[in-house]
């Protein structure tokens, strides 16, 4: 889950608490497993680091492949 840039920190924290609670529920974990997904409840900071690392990881592939978003 992401929020728009500039979302107040207290709102991000409230959303994070609620989303993590849902991701830790037995019912949602079971549903996600059925769909082939894995719940990864984390802090906003850890999620930001993941996004940055994925951009760094895939940027060369996108650039060399001349991939463009439609």
PQR file with spaces between the fields and no chain letter, atoms N, CA, C, O and H, PARSE charges and radii, in Angstrom:
ATOM       1  N    UNK     1       0.838   -1.171    0.000 -0.4000 1.5000
ATOM       2  CA   UNK     1       0.000    0.000    0.000 -0.0000 2.0000
ATOM       3  C    UNK     1       0.889    1.242    0.000  0.5500 1.7000
ATOM       4  O    UNK     1       1.932    1.284    0.651 -0.5500 1.4000
ATOM       5  N    UNK     2       0.458    2.218   -0.726 -0.4000 1.5000
ATOM       6  CA   UNK     2       1.168    3.491   -0.749 -0.0000 2.0000
ATOM       7  C    UNK     2       0.167    4.621   -0.542  0.5500 1.7000
ATOM       8  O    UNK     2      -1.032    4.453   -0.764 -0.5500 1.4000
ATOM       9  H    UNK     2      -0.390    2.184   -1.256  0.4000 1.0000
ATOM      10  N    UNK     3       0.667    5.752   -0.122 -0.4000 1.5000
ATOM      11  CA   UNK     3      -0.143    6.954    0.057 -0.0000 2.0000
ATOM      12  C    UNK     3       0.483    8.063   -0.781  0.5500 1.7000
ATOM      13  O    UNK     3       1.664    7.990   -1.121 -0.5500 1.4000
ATOM      14  H    UNK     3       1.641    5.888    0.058  0.4000 1.0000
ATOM      15  N    UNK     4      -0.287    9.074   -1.113 -0.4000 1.5000
ATOM      16  CA   UNK     4       0.272   10.171   -1.899 -0.0000 2.0000
ATOM      17  C    UNK     4       1.436   10.858   -1.179  0.5500 1.7000
ATOM      18  O    UNK     4       1.468   10.934    0.049 -0.5500 1.4000
ATOM      19  H    UNK     4      -1.246    9.133   -0.837  0.4000 1.0000
ATOM      20  N    UNK     5       2.382   11.350   -1.965 -0.4000 1.5000
ATOM      21  CA   UNK     5       3.490   12.114   -1.398 -0.0000 2.0000
ATOM      22  C    UNK     5       2.923   13.267   -0.584  0.5500 1.7000
ATOM      23  O    UNK     5       1.944   13.902   -0.977 -0.5500 1.4000
ATOM      24  H    UNK     5       2.357   11.287   -2.962  0.4000 1.0000
ATOM      25  N    UNK     6       3.545   13.524    0.541 -0.4000 1.5000
ATOM      26  CA   UNK     6       3.101   14.632    1.383 -0.0000 2.0000
ATOM      27  C    UNK     6       2.013   14.265    2.379  0.5500 1.7000
ATOM      28  O    UNK     6       1.537   15.125    3.120 -0.5500 1.4000
ATOM      29  H    UNK     6       4.340   13.009    0.860  0.4000 1.0000
ATOM      30  N    UNK     7       1.614   13.000    2.407 -0.4000 1.5000
ATOM      31  CA   UNK     7       0.620   12.579    3.392 -0.0000 2.0000
ATOM      32  C    UNK     7       1.218   12.794    4.784  0.5500 1.7000
ATOM      33  O    UNK     7       2.349   12.378    5.037 -0.5500 1.4000
ATOM      34  H    UNK     7       2.001   12.301    1.805  0.4000 1.0000
ATOM      35  N    UNK     8       0.478   13.434    5.683 -0.4000 1.5000
ATOM      36  CA   UNK     8       1.028   13.690    7.018 -0.0000 2.0000
ATOM      37  C    UNK     8       1.490   12.406    7.711  0.5500 1.7000
ATOM      38  O    UNK     8       0.854   11.357    7.600 -0.5500 1.4000
ATOM      39  H    UNK     8      -0.440   13.771    5.478  0.4000 1.0000
ATOM      40  N    UNK     9       2.602   12.513    8.423 -0.4000 1.5000
ATOM      41  CA   UNK     9       3.220   11.361    9.091 -0.0000 2.0000
ATOM      42  C    UNK     9       2.247   10.630   10.013  0.5500 1.7000
ATOM      43  O    UNK     9       2.246    9.400   10.054 -0.5500 1.4000
ATOM      44  H    UNK     9       3.118   13.365    8.513  0.4000 1.0000
ATOM      45  N    UNK    10       1.421   11.371   10.754 -0.4000 1.5000
ATOM      46  CA   UNK    10       0.492   10.705   11.672 -0.0000 2.0000
ATOM      47  C    UNK    10      -0.542    9.876   10.924  0.5500 1.7000
ATOM      48  O    UNK    10      -0.975    8.835   11.419 -0.5500 1.4000
ATOM      49  H    UNK    10       1.422   12.370   10.720  0.4000 1.0000
ATOM      50  N    UNK    11      -0.937   10.317    9.753 -0.4000 1.5000
ATOM      51  CA   UNK    11      -1.878    9.550    8.928 -0.0000 2.0000
ATOM      52  C    UNK    11      -1.196    8.288    8.402  0.5500 1.7000
ATOM      53  O    UNK    11      -1.790    7.210    8.419 -0.5500 1.4000
ATOM      54  H    UNK    11      -0.586   11.162    9.350  0.4000 1.0000
ATOM      55  N    UNK    12       0.042    8.417    7.939 -0.4000 1.5000
ATOM      56  CA   UNK    12       0.803    7.261    7.459 -0.0000 2.0000
ATOM      57  C    UNK    12       0.928    6.226    8.580  0.5500 1.7000
ATOM      58  O    UNK    12       0.754    5.030    8.346 -0.5500 1.4000
ATOM      59  H    UNK    12       0.524    9.293    7.926  0.4000 1.0000
ATOM      60  N    UNK    13       1.227    6.681    9.781 -0.4000 1.5000
ATOM      61  CA   UNK    13       1.383    5.765   10.914 -0.0000 2.0000
ATOM      62  C    UNK    13       0.059    5.059   11.235  0.5500 1.7000
ATOM      63  O    UNK    13       0.050    3.856   11.499 -0.5500 1.4000
ATOM      64  H    UNK    13       1.369    7.653    9.971  0.4000 1.0000
ATOM      65  N    UNK    14      -1.041    5.789   11.216 -0.4000 1.5000
ATOM      66  CA   UNK    14      -2.351    5.181   11.486 -0.0000 2.0000
ATOM      67  C    UNK    14      -2.686    4.139   10.423  0.5500 1.7000
ATOM      68  O    UNK    14      -3.152    3.045   10.740 -0.5500 1.4000
ATOM      69  H    UNK    14      -1.033    6.766   11.002  0.4000 1.0000
ATOM      70  N    UNK    15      -2.451    4.481    9.181 -0.4000 1.5000
ATOM      71  CA   UNK    15      -2.692    3.519    8.098 -0.0000 2.0000
ATOM      72  C    UNK    15      -1.809    2.289    8.266  0.5500 1.7000
ATOM      73  O    UNK    15      -2.270    1.161    8.095 -0.5500 1.4000
ATOM      74  H    UNK    15      -2.072    5.370    8.923  0.4000 1.0000
ATOM      75  N    UNK    16      -0.537    2.509    8.601 -0.4000 1.5000
ATOM      76  CA   UNK    16       0.398    1.398    8.771 -0.0000 2.0000
ATOM      77  C    UNK    16      -0.048    0.444    9.874  0.5500 1.7000
ATOM      78  O    UNK    16       0.029   -0.774    9.710 -0.5500 1.4000
ATOM      79  H    UNK    16      -0.163    3.426    8.740  0.4000 1.0000
ATOM      80  N    UNK    17      -0.509    0.983   10.981 -0.4000 1.5000
ATOM      81  CA   UNK    17      -0.979    0.142   12.087 -0.0000 2.0000
ATOM      82  C    UNK    17      -2.159   -0.713   11.630  0.5500 1.7000
ATOM      83  O    UNK    17      -2.200   -1.911   11.908 -0.5500 1.4000
ATOM      84  H    UNK    17      -0.571    1.972   11.114  0.4000 1.0000
ATOM      85  N    UNK    18      -3.099   -0.116   10.943 -0.4000 1.5000
ATOM      86  CA   UNK    18      -4.291   -0.848   10.506 -0.0000 2.0000
ATOM      87  C    UNK    18      -3.971   -1.872    9.415  0.5500 1.7000
ATOM      88  O    UNK    18      -4.487   -2.989    9.436 -0.5500 1.4000
ATOM      89  H    UNK    18      -3.065    0.858   10.718  0.4000 1.0000
ATOM      90  N    UNK    19      -3.138   -1.493    8.484 -0.4000 1.5000
ATOM      91  CA   UNK    19      -2.756   -2.417    7.405 -0.0000 2.0000
ATOM      92  C    UNK    19      -1.972   -3.599    7.969  0.5500 1.7000
ATOM      93  O    UNK    19      -2.216   -4.743    7.586 -0.5500 1.4000
ATOM      94  H    UNK    19      -2.719   -0.586    8.468  0.4000 1.0000
ATOM      95  N    UNK    20      -1.037   -3.333    8.873 -0.4000 1.5000
ATOM      96  CA   UNK    20      -0.274   -4.423    9.483 -0.0000 2.0000
ATOM      97  C    UNK    20      -1.168   -5.343   10.297  0.5500 1.7000
ATOM      98  O    UNK    20      -0.963   -6.557   10.299 -0.5500 1.4000
ATOM      99  H    UNK    20      -0.839   -2.403    9.185  0.4000 1.0000
ATOM     100  N    UNK    21      -2.153   -4.788   10.986 -0.4000 1.5000
ATOM     101  CA   UNK    21      -3.089   -5.619   11.742 -0.0000 2.0000
ATOM     102  C    UNK    21      -3.835   -6.557   10.794  0.5500 1.7000
ATOM     103  O    UNK    21      -4.011   -7.739   11.087 -0.5500 1.4000
ATOM     104  H    UNK    21      -2.319   -3.801   10.984  0.4000 1.0000
ATOM     105  N    UNK    22      -4.268   -6.017    9.660 -0.4000 1.5000
ATOM     106  CA   UNK    22      -4.968   -6.850    8.670 -0.0000 2.0000
ATOM     107  C    UNK    22      -4.023   -7.916    8.108  0.5500 1.7000
ATOM     108  O    UNK    22      -4.403   -9.080    7.988 -0.5500 1.4000
ATOM     109  H    UNK    22      -4.124   -5.057    9.422  0.4000 1.0000
ATOM     110  N    UNK    23      -2.802   -7.522    7.766 -0.4000 1.5000
ATOM     111  CA   UNK    23      -1.849   -8.475    7.197 -0.0000 2.0000
ATOM     112  C    UNK    23      -1.451   -9.565    8.181  0.5500 1.7000
ATOM     113  O    UNK    23      -1.033  -10.646    7.768 -0.5500 1.4000
ATOM     114  H    UNK    23      -2.493   -6.575    7.863  0.4000 1.0000
ATOM     115  N    UNK    24      -1.575   -9.301    9.462 -0.4000 1.5000
ATOM     116  CA   UNK    24      -1.255  -10.299   10.480 -0.0000 2.0000
ATOM     117  C    UNK    24      -2.449  -11.177   10.846  0.5500 1.7000
ATOM     118  O    UNK    24      -2.307  -12.114   11.632 -0.5500 1.4000
ATOM     119  H    UNK    24      -1.915   -8.422    9.798  0.4000 1.0000
ATOM     120  N    UNK    25      -3.614  -10.887   10.290 -0.4000 1.5000
ATOM     121  CA   UNK    25      -4.786  -11.698   10.616 -0.0000 2.0000
ATOM     122  C    UNK    25      -4.697  -13.056    9.925  0.5500 1.7000
ATOM     123  O    UNK    25      -4.233  -13.166    8.790 -0.5500 1.4000
ATOM     124  H    UNK    25      -3.729  -10.127    9.651  0.4000 1.0000
ATOM     125  N    UNK    26      -5.149  -14.073   10.631 -0.4000 1.5000
ATOM     126  CA   UNK    26      -5.113  -15.436   10.101 -0.0000 2.0000
ATOM     127  C    UNK    26      -5.927  -15.524    8.815  0.5500 1.7000
ATOM     128  O    UNK    26      -5.505  -16.165    7.852 -0.5500 1.4000
ATOM     129  H    UNK    26      -5.525  -13.983   11.553  0.4000 1.0000
ATOM     130  N    UNK    27      -7.079  -14.887    8.798 -0.4000 1.5000
ATOM     131  CA   UNK    27      -7.963  -14.952    7.630 -0.0000 2.0000
ATOM     132  C    UNK    27      -7.300  -14.372    6.382  0.5500 1.7000
ATOM     133  O    UNK    27      -7.340  -14.992    5.319 -0.5500 1.4000
ATOM     134  H    UNK    27      -7.422  -14.367    9.580  0.4000 1.0000
ATOM     135  N    UNK    28      -6.691  -13.195    6.499 -0.4000 1.5000
ATOM     136  CA   UNK    28      -6.059  -12.581    5.327 -0.0000 2.0000
ATOM     137  C    UNK    28      -4.806  -13.346    4.910  0.5500 1.7000
ATOM     138  O    UNK    28      -4.554  -13.508    3.716 -0.5500 1.4000
ATOM     139  H    UNK    28      -6.658  -12.692    7.363  0.4000 1.0000
ATOM     140  N    UNK    29      -4.020  -13.817    5.874 -0.4000 1.5000
ATOM     141  CA   UNK    29      -2.840  -14.616    5.531 -0.0000 2.0000
ATOM     142  C    UNK    29      -3.241  -15.850    4.725  0.5500 1.7000
ATOM     143  O    UNK    29      -2.589  -16.201    3.742 -0.5500 1.4000
ATOM     144  H    UNK    29      -4.225  -13.685    6.844  0.4000 1.0000
ATOM     145  N    UNK    30      -4.318  -16.499    5.151 -0.4000 1.5000
ATOM     146  CA   UNK    30      -4.807  -17.688    4.450 -0.0000 2.0000
ATOM     147  C    UNK    30      -5.233  -17.325    3.028  0.5500 1.7000
ATOM     148  O    UNK    30      -4.900  -18.036    2.080 -0.5500 1.4000
ATOM     149  H    UNK    30      -4.848  -16.214    5.950  0.4000 1.0000
ATOM     150  N    UNK    31      -5.959  -16.236    2.878 -0.4000 1.5000
ATOM     151  CA   UNK    31      -6.426  -15.799    1.566 -0.0000 2.0000
ATOM     152  C    UNK    31      -5.254  -15.447    0.650  0.5500 1.7000
ATOM     153  O    UNK    31      -5.239  -15.832   -0.519 -0.5500 1.4000
ATOM     154  H    UNK    31      -6.229  -15.658    3.649  0.4000 1.0000
ATOM     155  N    UNK    32      -4.290  -14.728    1.174 -0.4000 1.5000
ATOM     156  CA   UNK    32      -3.129  -14.351    0.376 -0.0000 2.0000
ATOM     157  C    UNK    32      -2.334  -15.580   -0.052  0.5500 1.7000
ATOM     158  O    UNK    32      -1.863  -15.654   -1.187 -0.5500 1.4000
ATOM     159  H    UNK    32      -4.303  -14.416    2.124  0.4000 1.0000
ATOM     160  N    UNK    33      -2.185  -16.539    0.850 -0.4000 1.5000
ATOM     161  CA   UNK    33      -1.479  -17.782    0.519 -0.0000 2.0000
ATOM     162  C    UNK    33      -2.184  -18.507   -0.611  0.5500 1.7000
ATOM     163  O    UNK    33      -1.539  -19.039   -1.514 -0.5500 1.4000
ATOM     164  H    UNK    33      -2.568  -16.479    1.772  0.4000 1.0000
ATOM     165  N    UNK    34      -3.510  -18.531   -0.562 -0.4000 1.5000
ATOM     166  CA   UNK    34      -4.302  -19.155   -1.629 -0.0000 2.0000
ATOM     167  C    UNK    34      -4.041  -18.484   -2.974  0.5500 1.7000
ATOM     168  O    UNK    34      -4.053  -19.141   -4.014 -0.5500 1.4000
ATOM     169  H    UNK    34      -4.035  -18.099    0.172  0.4000 1.0000
ATOM     170  N    UNK    35      -3.809  -17.194   -2.947 -0.4000 1.5000
ATOM     171  CA   UNK    35      -3.555  -16.412   -4.165 -0.0000 2.0000
ATOM     172  C    UNK    35      -2.082  -16.433   -4.574  0.5500 1.7000
ATOM     173  O    UNK    35      -1.716  -15.860   -5.600 -0.5500 1.4000
ATOM     174  H    UNK    35      -3.800  -16.661   -2.102  0.4000 1.0000
ATOM     175  N    UNK    36      -1.241  -17.087   -3.781 -0.4000 1.5000
ATOM     176  CA   UNK    36       0.187  -17.149   -4.099 -0.0000 2.0000
ATOM     177  C    UNK    36       0.977  -15.948   -3.624  0.5500 1.7000
ATOM     178  O    UNK    36       2.079  -15.694   -4.110 -0.5500 1.4000
ATOM     179  H    UNK    36      -1.538  -17.553   -2.948  0.4000 1.0000
ATOM     180  N    UNK    37       0.422  -15.207   -2.677 -0.4000 1.5000
ATOM     181  CA   UNK    37       1.089  -14.014   -2.152 -0.0000 2.0000
ATOM     182  C    UNK    37       1.525  -14.259   -0.711  0.5500 1.7000
ATOM     183  O    UNK    37       1.069  -15.198   -0.058 -0.5500 1.4000
ATOM     184  H    UNK    37      -0.473  -15.413   -2.282  0.4000 1.0000
ATOM     185  N    UNK    38       2.404  -13.407   -0.237 -0.4000 1.5000
ATOM     186  CA   UNK    38       2.897  -13.491    1.131 -0.0000 2.0000
ATOM     187  C    UNK    38       2.728  -12.117    1.781  0.5500 1.7000
ATOM     188  O    UNK    38       3.159  -11.102    1.234 -0.5500 1.4000
ATOM     189  H    UNK    38       2.774  -12.644   -0.768  0.4000 1.0000
ATOM     190  N    UNK    39       2.096  -12.101    2.949 -0.4000 1.5000
ATOM     191  CA   UNK    39       1.953  -10.852    3.694 -0.0000 2.0000
ATOM     192  C    UNK    39       3.302  -10.450    4.259  0.5500 1.7000
ATOM     193  O    UNK    39       4.024  -11.277    4.816 -0.5500 1.4000
ATOM     194  H    UNK    39       1.746  -12.926    3.394  0.4000 1.0000
ATOM     195  N    UNK    40       3.641   -9.172    4.114 -0.4000 1.5000
ATOM     196  CA   UNK    40       4.912   -8.672    4.633 -0.0000 2.0000
ATOM     197  C    UNK    40       4.673   -7.379    5.411  0.5500 1.7000
ATOM     198  O    UNK    40       5.037   -6.300    4.943 -0.5500 1.4000
ATOM     199  H    UNK    40       3.055   -8.499    3.662  0.4000 1.0000
ATOM     200  N    UNK    41       4.067   -7.476    6.588 -0.4000 1.5000
ATOM     201  CA   UNK    41       3.850   -6.257    7.376 -0.0000 2.0000
ATOM     202  C    UNK    41       5.186   -5.639    7.785  0.5500 1.7000
ATOM     203  O    UNK    41       6.062   -6.330    8.304 -0.5500 1.4000
ATOM     204  H    UNK    41       3.770   -8.353    6.968  0.4000 1.0000
ATOM     205  N    UNK    42       5.334   -4.359    7.554 -0.4000 1.5000
ATOM     206  CA   UNK    42       6.581   -3.650    7.846 -0.0000 2.0000
ATOM     207  C    UNK    42       6.288   -2.210    8.233  0.5500 1.7000
ATOM     208  O    UNK    42       5.137   -1.775    8.266 -0.5500 1.4000
ATOM     209  H    UNK    42       4.622   -3.797    7.132  0.4000 1.0000
ATOM     210  N    UNK    43       7.340   -1.495    8.518 -0.4000 1.5000
ATOM     211  CA   UNK    43       7.231   -0.070    8.800 -0.0000 2.0000
ATOM     212  C    UNK    43       7.256    0.701    7.475  0.5500 1.7000
ATOM     213  O    UNK    43       7.714    0.169    6.464 -0.5500 1.4000
ATOM     214  H    UNK    43       8.275   -1.848    8.491  0.4000 1.0000
ATOM     215  N    UNK    44       6.775    1.934    7.470 -0.4000 1.5000
ATOM     216  CA   UNK    44       6.869    2.744    6.252 -0.0000 2.0000
ATOM     217  C    UNK    44       8.319    2.916    5.787  0.5500 1.7000
ATOM     218  O    UNK    44       8.584    2.966    4.586 -0.5500 1.4000
ATOM     219  H    UNK    44       6.404    2.366    8.292  0.4000 1.0000
ATOM     220  N    UNK    45       9.239    3.004    6.722 -0.4000 1.5000
ATOM     221  CA   UNK    45      10.653    3.195    6.366 -0.0000 2.0000
ATOM     222  C    UNK    45      11.221    1.973    5.637  0.5500 1.7000
ATOM     223  O    UNK    45      11.947    2.113    4.653 -0.5500 1.4000
ATOM     224  H    UNK    45       9.024    2.963    7.697  0.4000 1.0000
ATOM     225  N    UNK    46      10.888    0.791    6.122 -0.4000 1.5000
ATOM     226  CA   UNK    46      11.366   -0.433    5.475 -0.0000 2.0000
ATOM     227  C    UNK    46      10.756   -0.560    4.085  0.5500 1.7000
ATOM     228  O    UNK    46      11.436   -0.968    3.143 -0.5500 1.4000
ATOM     229  H    UNK    46      10.298    0.678    6.921  0.4000 1.0000
ATOM     230  N    UNK    47       9.481   -0.215    3.952 -0.4000 1.5000
ATOM     231  CA   UNK    47       8.827   -0.275    2.649 -0.0000 2.0000
ATOM     232  C    UNK    47       9.466    0.720    1.678  0.5500 1.7000
ATOM     233  O    UNK    47       9.654    0.405    0.503 -0.5500 1.4000
ATOM     234  H    UNK    47       8.929    0.116    4.717  0.4000 1.0000
ATOM     235  N    UNK    48       9.794    1.902    2.158 -0.4000 1.5000
ATOM     236  CA   UNK    48      10.470    2.901    1.325 -0.0000 2.0000
ATOM     237  C    UNK    48      11.807    2.358    0.834  0.5500 1.7000
ATOM     238  O    UNK    48      12.149    2.520   -0.337 -0.5500 1.4000
ATOM     239  H    UNK    48       9.641    2.157    3.112  0.4000 1.0000
ATOM     240  N    UNK    49      12.566    1.715    1.723 -0.4000 1.5000
ATOM     241  CA   UNK    49      13.849    1.128    1.326 -0.0000 2.0000
ATOM     242  C    UNK    49      13.655    0.056    0.256  0.5500 1.7000
ATOM     243  O    UNK    49      14.456   -0.049   -0.673 -0.5500 1.4000
ATOM     244  H    UNK    49      12.288    1.584    2.674  0.4000 1.0000
ATOM     245  N    UNK    50      12.600   -0.733    0.386 -0.4000 1.5000
ATOM     246  CA   UNK    50      12.309   -1.763   -0.623 -0.0000 2.0000
ATOM     247  C    UNK    50      12.029   -1.124   -1.979  0.5500 1.7000
ATOM     248  O    UNK    50      12.550   -1.577   -2.998 -0.5500 1.4000
ATOM     249  H    UNK    50      11.949   -0.648    1.141  0.4000 1.0000
ATOM     250  N    UNK    51      11.222   -0.091   -1.997 -0.4000 1.5000
ATOM     251  CA   UNK    51      10.897    0.587   -3.260 -0.0000 2.0000
ATOM     252  C    UNK    51      12.173    1.143   -3.902  0.5500 1.7000
ATOM     253  O    UNK    51      12.395    0.964   -5.099 -0.5500 1.4000
ATOM     254  H    UNK    51      10.798    0.277   -1.170  0.4000 1.0000
ATOM     255  N    UNK    52      13.003    1.812   -3.111 -0.4000 1.5000
ATOM     256  CA   UNK    52      14.243    2.385   -3.637 -0.0000 2.0000
ATOM     257  C    UNK    52      15.146    1.287   -4.195  0.5500 1.7000
ATOM     258  O    UNK    52      15.725    1.446   -5.269 -0.5500 1.4000
ATOM     259  H    UNK    52      12.823    1.958   -2.138  0.4000 1.0000
ATOM     260  N    UNK    53      15.269    0.174   -3.467 -0.4000 1.5000
ATOM     261  CA   UNK    53      16.146   -0.908   -3.939 -0.0000 2.0000
ATOM     262  C    UNK    53      15.602   -1.546   -5.215  0.5500 1.7000
ATOM     263  O    UNK    53      16.379   -1.944   -6.083 -0.5500 1.4000
ATOM     264  H    UNK    53      14.799    0.045   -2.593  0.4000 1.0000
ATOM     265  N    UNK    54      14.290   -1.647   -5.339 -0.4000 1.5000
ATOM     266  CA   UNK    54      13.707   -2.210   -6.553 -0.0000 2.0000
ATOM     267  C    UNK    54      13.883   -1.277   -7.754  0.5500 1.7000
ATOM     268  O    UNK    54      14.103   -1.738   -8.874 -0.5500 1.4000
ATOM     269  H    UNK    54      13.659   -1.323   -4.633  0.4000 1.0000
ATOM     270  N    UNK    55      13.787    0.019   -7.521 -0.4000 1.5000
ATOM     271  CA   UNK    55      14.047    0.975   -8.603 -0.0000 2.0000
ATOM     272  C    UNK    55      15.488    0.831   -9.069  0.5500 1.7000
ATOM     273  O    UNK    55      15.756    0.762  -10.268 -0.5500 1.4000
ATOM     274  H    UNK    55      13.609    0.394   -6.611  0.4000 1.0000
ATOM     275  N    UNK    56      16.414    0.786   -8.117 -0.4000 1.5000
ATOM     276  CA   UNK    56      17.834    0.618   -8.468 -0.0000 2.0000
ATOM     277  C    UNK    56      18.057   -0.701   -9.208  0.5500 1.7000
ATOM     278  O    UNK    56      18.847   -0.766  -10.150 -0.5500 1.4000
ATOM     279  H    UNK    56      16.196    0.842   -7.143  0.4000 1.0000
ATOM     280  N    UNK    57      17.368   -1.733   -8.784 -0.4000 1.5000
ATOM     281  CA   UNK    57      17.536   -3.061   -9.384 -0.0000 2.0000
ATOM     282  C    UNK    57      17.030   -3.110  -10.821  0.5500 1.7000
ATOM     283  O    UNK    57      17.691   -3.680  -11.689 -0.5500 1.4000
ATOM     284  H    UNK    57      16.726   -1.681   -8.019  0.4000 1.0000
ATOM     285  N    UNK    58      15.880   -2.525  -11.080 -0.4000 1.5000
ATOM     286  CA   UNK    58      15.227   -2.674  -12.383 -0.0000 2.0000
ATOM     287  C    UNK    58      15.487   -1.534  -13.359  0.5500 1.7000
ATOM     288  O    UNK    58      15.193   -1.674  -14.546 -0.5500 1.4000
ATOM     289  H    UNK    58      15.343   -2.062  -10.375  0.4000 1.0000
ATOM     290  N    UNK    59      16.028   -0.416  -12.896 -0.4000 1.5000
ATOM     291  CA   UNK    59      16.284    0.719  -13.793 -0.0000 2.0000
ATOM     292  C    UNK    59      17.165    0.349  -14.974  0.5500 1.7000
ATOM     293  O    UNK    59      16.846    0.737  -16.098 -0.5500 1.4000
ATOM     294  H    UNK    59      16.267   -0.303  -11.931  0.4000 1.0000
ATOM     295  N    UNK    60      18.259   -0.381  -14.779 -0.4000 1.5000
ATOM     296  CA   UNK    60      19.092   -0.750  -15.935 -0.0000 2.0000
ATOM     297  C    UNK    60      18.339   -1.620  -16.952  0.5500 1.7000
ATOM     298  O    UNK    60      18.532   -1.466  -18.158 -0.5500 1.4000
ATOM     299  H    UNK    60      18.519   -0.695  -13.866  0.4000 1.0000
ATOM     300  N    UNK    61      17.503   -2.511  -16.481 -0.4000 1.5000
ATOM     301  CA   UNK    61      16.725   -3.377  -17.376 -0.0000 2.0000
ATOM     302  C    UNK    61      15.736   -2.538  -18.180  0.5500 1.7000
ATOM     303  O    UNK    61      15.594   -2.721  -19.389 -0.5500 1.4000
ATOM     304  H    UNK    61      17.346   -2.636  -15.501  0.4000 1.0000
ATOM     305  N    UNK    62      15.064   -1.630  -17.511 -0.4000 1.5000
ATOM     306  CA   UNK    62      14.087   -0.777  -18.186 -0.0000 2.0000
ATOM     307  C    UNK    62      14.781    0.126  -19.201  0.5500 1.7000
ATOM     308  O    UNK    62      14.298    0.297  -20.321 -0.5500 1.4000
ATOM     309  H    UNK    62      15.180   -1.481  -16.529  0.4000 1.0000
ATOM     310  N    UNK    63      15.898    0.692  -18.810 -0.4000 1.5000
ATOM     311  CA   UNK    63      16.630    1.587  -19.719 -0.0000 2.0000
ATOM     312  C    UNK    63      17.181    0.849  -20.929  0.5500 1.7000
ATOM     313  O    UNK    63      17.050    1.321  -22.058 -0.5500 1.4000
ATOM     314  H    UNK    63      16.289    0.553  -17.901  0.4000 1.0000
ATOM     315  N    UNK    64      17.793   -0.300  -20.702 -0.4000 1.5000
ATOM     316  CA   UNK    64      18.394   -1.033  -21.810 -0.0000 2.0000
ATOM     317  C    UNK    64      17.359   -1.646  -22.725  0.5500 1.7000
ATOM     318  O    UNK    64      17.622   -1.866  -23.907 -0.5500 1.4000
ATOM     319  H    UNK    64      17.899   -0.684  -19.785  0.4000 1.0000
ATOM     320  N    UNK    65      16.178   -1.924  -22.185 -0.4000 1.5000
ATOM     321  CA   UNK    65      15.119   -2.501  -22.993 -0.0000 2.0000
ATOM     322  C    UNK    65      14.203   -1.472  -23.623  0.5500 1.7000
ATOM     323  O    UNK    65      13.244   -1.811  -24.317 -0.5500 1.4000
ATOM     324  H    UNK    65      15.965   -1.745  -21.225  0.4000 1.0000
ATOM     325  N    UNK    66      14.512   -0.208  -23.369 -0.4000 1.5000
ATOM     326  CA   UNK    66      13.693    0.899  -23.870 -0.0000 2.0000
ATOM     327  C    UNK    66      12.215    0.699  -23.524  0.5500 1.7000
ATOM     328  O    UNK    66      11.337    0.920  -24.357 -0.5500 1.4000
ATOM     329  H    UNK    66      15.290    0.068  -22.805  0.4000 1.0000
ATOM     330  N    UNK    67      11.959    0.286  -22.304 -0.4000 1.5000
ATOM     331  CA   UNK    67      10.589    0.069  -21.831 -0.0000 2.0000
ATOM     332  C    UNK    67       9.956    1.406  -21.543  0.5500 1.7000
ATOM     333  O    UNK    67      10.576    2.269  -20.922 -0.5500 1.4000
ATOM     334  H    UNK    67      12.673    0.106  -21.627  0.4000 1.0000
ATOM     335  N    UNK    68       8.710    1.590  -21.992 -0.4000 1.5000
ATOM     336  CA   UNK    68       7.984    2.823  -21.764 -0.0000 2.0000
ATOM     337  C    UNK    68       6.615    2.491  -21.194  0.5500 1.7000
ATOM     338  O    UNK    68       5.996    1.500  -21.582 -0.5500 1.4000
ATOM     339  H    UNK    68       8.206    0.889  -22.496  0.4000 1.0000
ATOM     340  N    UNK    69       6.152    3.310  -20.288 -0.4000 1.5000
ATOM     341  CA   UNK    69       4.800    3.141  -19.725 -0.0000 2.0000
ATOM     342  C    UNK    69       3.787    3.754  -20.670  0.5500 1.7000
ATOM     343  O    UNK    69       4.023    4.814  -21.249 -0.5500 1.4000
ATOM     344  H    UNK    69       6.655    4.115  -19.973  0.4000 1.0000
ATOM     345  N    UNK    70       2.679    3.093  -20.820 -0.4000 1.5000
ATOM     346  CA   UNK    70       1.583    3.634  -21.628 -0.0000 2.0000
ATOM     347  C    UNK    70       0.606    4.369  -20.760  0.5500 1.7000
ATOM     348  O    UNK    70      -0.388    4.897  -21.259 -0.5500 1.4000
ATOM     349  H    UNK    70       2.487    2.232  -20.350  0.4000 1.0000
